[in-house]
Amino acid sequence: MAYSPIDCNALARQAGSWLSSDGPDSDVVVSCRVRLARNIDGVPFMSQISAEQAEDLCGELRVALLDARLDGETRWVPMAEAPPVLRLLLLERNLVSRDLLPRDSSSTSPGRAVAFGESETVSVMVNEEDHVRLQAMAAGMDLDLAWQRAEILDRFLEDRMSFATSETLGYLTGCPTNVGTGLRASVMLHLPALGMVRSELEKVFAAAQRTGLAVRGMHGEGSRAAGDLYQISNQITLGRSERNLIDDLRALVPEIVRFERRMRETLVREMRPALHDRISQSFGMLRTSRAMPTDAALAHLSNVRLGLHTGLFGGARIDVLNELGLHVQRGHIQVLTAPGDQGELLDTSERDKLRASYLRKRLAGIKEA
């Protein structure tokens, strides 16, 4: 199975269309995603599959996904052949999960791959927890568009291979919580105002749990929240239809959006000088620091983004801030600032210096308005 190397620099510089700033409710909702878990009938699940079977299945899925011509032409990346920096880029762009990545440098991860198109709105992980993890993205609060994109590809694949199903249970999956529809819908929210008042943020978490939803970090299960970004998704799929699961999010997320907006208004009204200082200090740190850890960069960008949406800062466009939020992450900053070193990952201190230098250059011509 030949691997066509991807230009890491070109990939890093391109922002997926799901990061667009013109999606519905984009001041709070960054993006939404619909993911479908599927397994091929007659093939052992991933917990029992042999290396040879995984490779054979990967080959079959590669043919089908190349034929699907995702966004015009499918990009195909076998995990075992992808260099460490490319793997990290794919993770940071939400095209793969941590579980798809090799556990260490000696791991071959037989049969694991990812397919995606140029706009990155649709991607497929092959042989992760399930044989197929299909996901579709959309900018802002547009779950209908994400579901439409996922459903089209799901039907395309189901016409070409038989998925493992049960008349009583629905789609059969590697994890019991995905049995049924196999659907996991999620929304990425930027909640800086609620994050400043922890007790109010806890109310959001409690409301989500009462509705059967889970709150996770920016890269989903097992990740931490960074830059005030939180992912809310359904937990159980059995006994619910796709529409039911999406409607759960459609009911709760607008309430969170209103809650965040009200909190922003309250902060501006009651703490305007302090809030303005916080935003100005963050912008100053981004423009002048000589070393900047990832989490610190994301936190400062979150403050500036809050300033933009509250009218306390007018120096940068939201699409620039969205792009920087991606570019300051570990893999992206290495590719963008040290393009000749795309093999092993740089050490943390070197990346912190490169990140600060990159931010100074990108923000040099921007002034507070």
N, C-alpha and C positions, 0 to 999 in steps of 0.2 A: 504494500500500500504506500504509494509515493506521497511524500509530504512536500507541498509547495510552500517554501518559507514566506512568512508574512513580513512586510516592512514594518518593524516595530515603531519607527519614527513616524511614519505616515499614519499608523493606527493611533498612536498616542495623540497626535495633533488633531485628529478628527473627533468631533463630539457627536455621539449618537443622537439621533433625532428625538429620542425620549427625554433628552435633557433640554429640549426647547423651552423657551420662557413664555410661549404663547398658549400653553395648555390651560384648560379650565381651572380656576382657583389656584393658579401657579404661584401666588404670593405665599401660600402655605403648602399646597400639594406639589411636590417636585415631580413625581411620576407614579404610575401604577403598573402592576404586573399581573398576568394570569399565567399560571404554570400548570401543566397537565402531566401526570405520571402514568406511564404505560409500560407494559411488558409484552413480549412476543409469545404467543401461544406455542407450547411445545418446547420452549427453551427454558432451562433451569433459571430460577431467579438468581440475582447477583450473589447471594449468600452461598449458593451451591454450584455456580457455574465454573467450568474449568477454563484455563487460560486459552486453550484452543477454541472452545465454544465461544468465548468472549471475542476473540479475534475474528472468527467466522461471522458472528452476528454484526460486529462493527463493519465488516466489509459489505454486508447486505444493506445496512442502514446508510452507509456512505453512498452507495449507488442510488438509493431512493432519495436521499437529501440533495445530492448533486442534481438529480433530475428535477427536484422541486424548484431549483433556481431561486433561492431566497434572495429577495431584493435584486433580482436580475442575474446574480451569479453567487452560488454558495461558496463561502470560505470554509475550508476544512482543516482542523488542527488536531492531530493525534497528540495526546498529552505526553506520551513517552518520548516523542521526538521534538517537542517544543522546549526551547531554552528557558531557564528559570525566570528571566525578565519577562518573556512573553506570557508565561503562565500567570505572573503577577498582574500584568496588564489586563488579561482576560478576567481575573478575579475582581479587580478594581472597577471594571466596566460592567460588572454584574452579568457577564456572559457565562461564567462557570462558578461553581461552588467550591468551597474548601475541600469537600469530600471527593470531588473529581480529580483534584491535584494529587500527584504522587506524594506519598508520605515522607520520602527522603530522596536524596540524590541517587541512591542505588535501586529505588523502586521502579519497576518497568510498567506497572499499571496496564496490563495487557488489555487491549480493546477499548480503552477509554479515549474519547475524542469529543470535540465540540464543533458544531456547524452553525454559521451565522451569516447574515447578509450585510451589505454595505451600511445600511441605516441602523443596524443592530436592534431593530424593533422585534425581530423574531430570531430565536436561537434554539438549538437542541443539544443537550448534553447526552452523550451516549455511554451507557454502562456506568452510571453513577450508582445511586441506590436502586434505581430501576433501569431497565434497558433503555428507555427513552424518557428524558425529562425535557419537555417542550415548553418554552416560555415566550410570551409576547409582552412587549412594553408599549406604553403610551405616555405622552407628556401630560402633566397635570392630572386632574380628576376625570379621566375618560376611560372608565372600566369597560364600557361597551365596545370601544375601539380595540382595547387590548384583548377582550374576549373574542371579538370578530376575527382578529388576526390569528389567535390561537386555534380557533375552531376550523378555519380554512386549512391550516397546515395539518391539524389532527385528521381531518377527513381525507386529505391527500394521502397521508401515510396509511390510514386504515383501509383505503382502497387497494393498497399494494401489499399489505401484510396483515395477518390476523392477530389481534390483541387478545391477551388472556382475560377472560371475563367469566362471571358467574351470573346465572339468571336471577339469583336472590341477592347477591352482594354488589354486582356491578363490576367495574374494572378491578382486577387483582393487582396489588402492589406489594413492594418489599416491606413497607411499614404499615401496620394496621390502621394508623390514623389517616392514611391516604386512600384506603379501600372505599369504593363507591364511585364517585365521579372522578377521583384522582386529581381533583382541582384544588389548587392553593392560590387564592387571590390576595394581593397585598397592595398597600398604598404607602409611599414614602412621604413623610410629613416633616416640614421644617417648623419646629416649635420653640423658637428662642425666647419668646415672652413667657410662655408657661414654664420653660426651663429655669427662668430667673426666680420663679415662685414655686419651689419644689412641692409644696402641699397641693397646688393646683394641678401640677403635672401628675401627681399621684392619683388625682380624681380621674384623669383620662385613662390611666392604666387600669383602675378599678372598673370603670365603665366598659372598657374593652373586654376585660375578663368576664364580666357579667353577661356579655353578649356572645361569649364563646370565641373571642378573638385573642390573639397573642400579640404582644408588643416586643419587638426585637431591635437590634442595632442596624446600622446602615447597610450591612452586608448579610442580613438575615440571621438565621439560627446560629447561635454560638458567637455572634459578634457583639461588640460594644457600641453604644451610641456615641457618635462623634459629630461635632459641628451642629448639635441640637437636631440631628436627623434621626427619626424613628420610623420603623417599618411595622405596620399593623396588618395582620393577616388572619385568615380562618385557621382553626386547629383541626377540626374533624370534618370529613367529607361523607362518611357513611350515613345513609338515610336522608340526605339533602340533595336537591337538584342543583345544577350549576347556577341557575337563576337565583335560587334561595341563598346560596353562598355569596354571590355577588351583591345581592340585595342587603345582606347583613352589613357589609362594608358601606354600601350606598346610604344606609340609614344612619350609621354612626359617624362616618368621616365628616359630613357637613356640620354636625354638631361640634366636632373638635375644631374644625375650621373657624366656626363662629366664636368658639371659646378663645382660641388663639388671637383672633382679631380684636375681640373685646379687651383681652389682656394687654395687647399692644396699645390700644387707645388709652387704657387706664395708666399704663406706664408713661406714655407721652404727656398725659394730663397732669399726673401727680408727681412724676419724677423726671421731668424733661431735662433739667440741667445735668443730673447725674447720668441719665441715659445717653445724652449727647456726648458727655465726657467719655463714657465707656466706648461708644462707637468711634470717636475721634482717636482715642488711645489705641484701639485695635487697628485702625487704618494707619496710624503712625508706626506701629510695630511692624505691620506688613511691609511698609515702605522703607524701613531703616534697619531692621534686624540683620545681624551677620550670621545667625544660626537660628533655624526655626524647625522644631519637631512637627511631625504630621498633625497630631491632635491640636497643638497650639495654633497652627495655621488654619485648620478647619474651624476652630473656635473663633478666631479673629475674623475670618471670612463670614461666619454666621452673624457676628455683630454688625458688620458692614452691610450685609444683606438686610438685616432688620432695619438699619438706618435708612436704606433705600426705600423699603416698603412703608416706613412711617414718615417719610419726608424729612428726616433729620440728616440725611446724607444724600447728595445728588451727584457725586463725582464719577460713578461707574455705572455701566449698564448691567442689568441682571444676567444677560447671557454671558458676559465676561466673568461674573462671579461664579456662575454655574460651571463654566469651563475651568476656572482656577480651582474650584472644589475638587475636580477630577485630577487636574494636573499636579497638585501638591502631594498626591499620594505616592507611596514608595516607588512603585514600578514606573509610573509616569514621569516622576521628577528625574529618575536616572536616565531614561531614554531621551527626554527633552534637553537635558543639560550635559549628559556624557554619552552622546550617541555612538561613540566608538567602543564603548564598554557595555555590551549587551549580553555577556555571558553570565558570570556570577554576579550576585547582588553586591552593591557597595556597602560598606559598613555604615552604621547609623549616623555617626558624627559627620562623615563626608556628605551623606545625603542631606543632613540638616543645613550644612553650609550651602550646598547647591540649591536647596529649596529657597533659602533666604535670598540668594543672589537672583534666582529666577523671578521671585515676587517683586524684588526691587526694580528689575528691568520692566516687568509687565505693568507695574503701577507708577512708573516714573513720571509719566505725562498726565497723570490724573490728579486733580485737586478737589478738595472738598468744596461743594457748592452751597 
